[in-house]
Amino acid sequence: AQSVTQLDSQVPVFEEAPVELRCNYSSSVSVYLFWYVQYPNQGLQLLLKYLSGSTLVESINGFEAEFNKSQTSFHLRKPSVHISDTAEYFCAVSDPQSYQLTFGKGTKLSVIP
Amino acid sequence: DGGITQSPKYLFRKEGQNVTLSCEQNLNHDAMYWYRQDPGQGLRLIYYSQIVNDFQKGDIAEGYSVSREKKESFPLTVTSAQKNPTAFYLCASAFRENSYEQYFGPGTRLTVT
C-alpha cells in the first residue's frame, strides 16, 4: 500500500517570493510521482511527473520538483510566484504495476499581492 | 476538441433520491475513474474501469454504482444508501498502459438536502 503526506494544508506567500510545497510518500515498491494543480471549481491538471531518469523535473510555467529517494520526498518549488499560481496543489503516487493514483490531501497556495 | 465532459456542473437533489452524474470522453482512453473530493480530504477513488463492461470498486464504493457500456461513457449513480453524498465529484480517464497519467473533467458539485 502507498500513502502520500502533504505537510502543509495552506501556504500563503507574497507575490514574487519563492515557495516550496512539501510532499512525502511511503511505498514498498518503486513509484511514479506526480503533482496536479486545481484552480477553483475546476478539475485537476497534471503539472509535472517523475517516472524515471533525472530526479529534477520541470513544468512549463516555472515549477520544478525533485525526487529524493532516500528521503521519500517529491517537493514542489517555484523561485518566484505569480498571482495566477493561486490554486490547490495535489501530490500523487502510483506504482508501475497499478492502475491507481493515491493522492495527498492537497496544499492550498495563496499568493498575496 | 478532445477532452472529458461532466454534466451538469451543479446538481441539487432531495435526500432519498438517486442521482446519476454523467462523464463522457473523446480521447479514446481505455480507463476511466470516479473520485470524490471533500474539503481537506484530497481525492478518494470511488470506482474505476479499465475496459468496457468491466469495473472495480475503489476505496469508497459503498452507496455508489457505475456502468461502462461504451468506451466513451462512465456514468456514476449516487444512491440513497450513500450517507453523505454532498461533495465535488471528478471523473478522469487515461490510456490503459499509462493509467497513472490521468486527465480530469471539470467536475460536478452535488448538493443533497
Interface residues (C-beta under 8 A of the other chain):
Chain A: S9 Y32 F34 Y36 N41 Q42 G43 L44 Q45 L46 K49 F90 S94 P96 S98 Y99 Q100 L101 F103 G104 K105 G106
Chain B: I4 Q6 A31 G40 Q41 G42 L43 R44 L45 Y48 Q50 G58 L90 A92 R96 S99 Y100 E101 Q102 Y103 F104 G105 P106 G107 R109
